[in-house]
Structures are given as structure tokens and as C-alpha cells.
Amino acid sequence: LPSKYFYDARGSQLFEAITRQPEYYLTSTELSLLEASMGSIAQAIGAGVHVVEYGSGSGRKTELLLQGLRDVVAYTPLEISRTALLESTARLTQQFPQIQMLPVCTDFTKPLRLPDAQRPARPHLVFFPGTTLGNFADAAAIELLDAMRQTMDSDGCALIGIDLDKDAALIEAAYNDAAGVTAEFTLNLLARLNREIGSDFDLDGFRHHAVYVREHGRIEIFLVSQRAQRVQVGGKEFAFAEGEAMQVGYSCKYTDARFAELTAAAGLKVTHGWNDAKDW
């Protein structure tokens, strides 16, 4: 399923909680990397940009970026969750009154027209932190990167986060946290289907399971049926055997070389890279 369907108001809250779990190395590593590298990032990007963030979420990483860049003209967050968008924009408006805030509630995979900033901006900077790119198969990832290229125009640039391939146990722990927050996040998808299209999933009848598949270079996320059962979805009945797994998502892990290949296929070129000390 497209990852956007996980992010209703409850899903966005749960994902923010996931990022604070001790097993979830991704957010803490990226925040530390941004803090440590902000000086050279700002130098590479230059001054006077209009920042466009794809999937802005809570905006924690955005704060570091807006603090570190010189003379940001405007900030446009593109976020599918209206609640998360309004909350983060309100907070950032207080912190950065000199930056024009131009929030857009949208599915960033769809064609969009950006709002114009009141002050002229030099280029657009596309900001896409985290690991959301990994939720797309290669063809869809290239399509998204191509859309970003068009958003930036010829003189723009992008700052994109990726999760590097690493030890499978470390990756699996991040997606199977001991507190069960990721499990609740995955099961919330069924709750949303029940609420919005009249399905009748029994949330107690399924369990979350995530496993790293080395040959595919990705963590694959499943909901596993706990018993033989039948479920109504969109007016159709589906039978699940006990132990039957339904794949609901995945997150690709990259090497620097593989990411460079994806960007090249979208007409982009990697000119700078910042990795953490562990190459995570």
C-alpha cells in the first residue's frame, strides 16, 4: 500500500512516537548528522532560498535547517496530515517570524503548484529528510525525484535523506520496537479502513511483523492473520488463513552508489554527501 495511507491524524501521532523509541536509530542519527554538518550544508546550498519540504511531519528537522541556512525567504511544507501541518507551521511561525510560511496540505506524489513567496527567492531548495524515499519502489522513486527536479527548476537543489544498508538485526529492531508502537502504527491502517470504507477488520486478529530481506535491500512490513477469518473490504469478502501474511509496506535501504543511480535516472546529480560516523 502507498505509505501515505498510514498518515491520518492518529497515524501521524504514532509515527512521531516511533521516532522517539530507543530502537529507532533513524531520526536521532539524522538529527545529529544535521547538527554536525549544518555549516557545510549551508555553504553548499547558499543564501536566499525558498525551502520546499516534502512530507514535513512534526518539523523537528526543519528547525535545524531553517536555523542553519542564511536568509531563508520562505518555507513551504507539503504534508498530507492537516493536523500535523497546522501544528508544525504554527510552531515554526513563532520561531522564525522573518520567514514567510506557505503551508500546503497535499499528497506530494500528485502534481502541484507551489505558492509564490512575497520576497524574491534565489532557487528552490527541496528538503526531503528521513527515509520516505525508501517507501517507493525504484520506478516510483525515480518518478518522485523527477517531480522534485521540476520543482527546483534549473538553478535549485535538493537535500534528501536516505537510510544506508547495514546489519539486518539493527534494521529489524527499529521496525519491531519493544514498546509495540510500530505495531500499533501498522494496525492503525486497519482501523482507518474500518472507519473510512466500512471494512470489518478485527484488529486483535492480526499482528505486526517486519523482516529485512537482504536480496531486495529493504525491510518488509506485514500484518499476519492470527487465525482463519473472513473480512469484508469495500463490499467484497476476503479469506485469511491462520499465519497468512499481508504485506502492507516496505522501506528500502540504499548504498551511496545505488542512490546515485536513482538520482541520475531522474536527471539529477549528487554533488555533495554527508554521512554519519557509523555510515548508518
Protein Blocks (a to p, Z undefined) as FASTA:
>chain_A
ZZklmmcfklmmmmmmmmmpfklmmlmmmmmmmmmmmmmmmmmnoghiacddehklnolm
mmmmmmmpghifbdcdddfblklmmmmmmmmmmmmmmbccddddddfkbccdddddfbdc
fbdcdddehjllmmpcfklmmmmmmmmmmmnommbccdddddddddfklmmmmmmcfklm
mmmmmmmmmmmmmmmnopacdfklpccdddddfknopacdddddfbdcdddeehiacddd
ehiacdfbdcddddfklmmmmmmmnopacfbdcddfkoZZ
